[in-house]
Amino acid sequence: MGLNIVQKIIKTHLVEGDMTPGKPIAIRIDQTLTQDATGTMAYLHFEAMGLPKVQTELSVSYVDHNTLQAGGPENANDHLFLQTAAAKFGVYFSKAGNGICHQVHLERFAVPGKTLLGSDSHTPTAGGIGMLAIGAGGMDVALAMAGEPFYLTMPKVVRVNLYGKLRPFVSAKDIILELLRRLTVKGGLGRVFEYGGEGVKYLTVPERATITNMGAELGATTSIFPSDEQTYLFMKAQGREAQWRPLQADPDATYDEVIDIDLSELEPLIACPHMPDNVKKVKEVEGLRVHQVAIGSCTNSSYRDLKTVGEMFKRTGKMVHPMVSAAISPGSKQVLRMMDKEGYYDVFLRAGFRILENACGPCIGMGFAPPSGGVSVRTFNRNFYGRSGTKDAEVYLASPETAAATAMKGVITDPRDLGLEEIKVFLPEKFEIDDSMIYAPAADPDEVEIWKGPTINYVGYKEPLGDKLEGEVLLKVGDNITTDHIIPGGAKILPLRSNIPAISEYVYSVVDETFAQRAKEKGGGFIVGGENYGQGSSREHAAIGPMYLGIKAVIAKSFARIHHANLINFGILPLVFVNKEDYDKIDQGDWLEIDLSNFAPGEDNIITVINRTKGISIPTKHGLNKRQVEIIKAGGVLAYVKQKFEK
Ligand code: F3S
């Protein structure tokens, strides 16, 4: 039977499993990328594994998120750490100012048919070139850099059939907004979207990348396009045609689901506040007064996007509306240099745009926040409440065409209403290739000393597990404890992310201010929880902090999936009550003993928790597999892989 593109790539990278949708698989990772906000932890984890060099074909460390934040030295310290760690560990380093990780990766490094794991949720952008590109946490990326496979659930593959041709001023952003309108932000869970059909051949790689980028908003594992003539032309214009290879689904390939989109029927769309799937036709919200327009982000800041905006201003001779503040953040230095070379930089300046750095910038609320209660139209991928930096702002997401028309008119405007002739942007023969801000790894890693400022303080290990755990119940909590309860986010705490002792002071601080102090005084202990313990985000600090404070096990009625995995990664034993009512038989302050002499893999293996204070025994289960048991026994995944390497 024929294979689709996703199956072809997974098959050639499969380490464990059999490609049955919904079943666990493990795949080999060819390339990794990190950005600065998540990268520090990834390289600290990697360093703790004790390997001299990354084992991937290629790894790149980008600085694009926290570039111009006001305040102390934390960011500069992180950047220096990242640069020296990259040099030492065999990783390419893309300096702040070189561009947004996904745009630069597409331009300079992405290769069809390869796998990419990135510590950023928009890593699927590289699917536009035909890579299987997946976003993950810092530890997963560190493990991939160490040569470990990536464990995931085999996704369902959804064929998105594009046919017909887009009409003038309707573009790639409108295709992905249409999918979000149909499927919602949950519609992609457990799925990969594989694009095909006649309509694909009219989309250039940067347009395809807009679609795969925002596929992340569908909740998809990733999205992917074939590698064809368009892919070849893009790679050739990047001087990388030697790395091109064709990649198509077999004619008799099968899919778990099929979606059809007639491109000729689409019209300009816009995602209204405060969700990317709250999509309407631009026509339905036309005329709404706008205070701000922002063009950029990893979704829409390519040469094609900015040139389209430039042409619209050039042809109309218009300026940005006096009551609108408009900004452009080019996706990369290459894009900016192309704009400069072709005269569009001057068009933007004359039109009254503010030119921001080639970085994420306003997309993560790093400056250019809208006014209070203001309306901002952005070409970005997310419009969550408060993300712009202004809590009560109303953020709309649209194509560069709609954003440009809106900037001119001062109200939300359908770009077709400007009465312009169709604008066709073709790929240049050659992009302005300038890798001067990408540094290759050091020729002699021994010469490089990793620079760690005082705001970087890492603790990655626990002691290996013995035959018995004992200690006090330091905290008993109820149902639905979130990772925000365990370690809160926010401007005060986030900058401490590279400083484990400092961030650990905030563990459970919103529940019990004295928790961290008590845990340290008692030399660690246990936590007892209710249902769905650790729900919310994948924040790994919600496991690292408790590990640092000496938490040995969490005994709960049930666990949220990702936090459960994080507890195991950091060597904390997650135990589930066999009888939920036993939750009432343990109180805060009780002394517990857990005999682990029979700790072995198995769904039904019972671990007995002895409550010495109350003189009773309580049965619990762990349900861990062989690898997970070994990780816990070693003291966490870092120690586990280190042991493996030493063997
Ligand atoms: Fe950066 Fe925003 Fe993309 S933060 S990586 S531009 S989603």
Residues whose N, C-alpha, C, O or C-beta is under 5 A from the ligand:
A	BS01	F3S	H122 S297 C298 C360 C363 I364
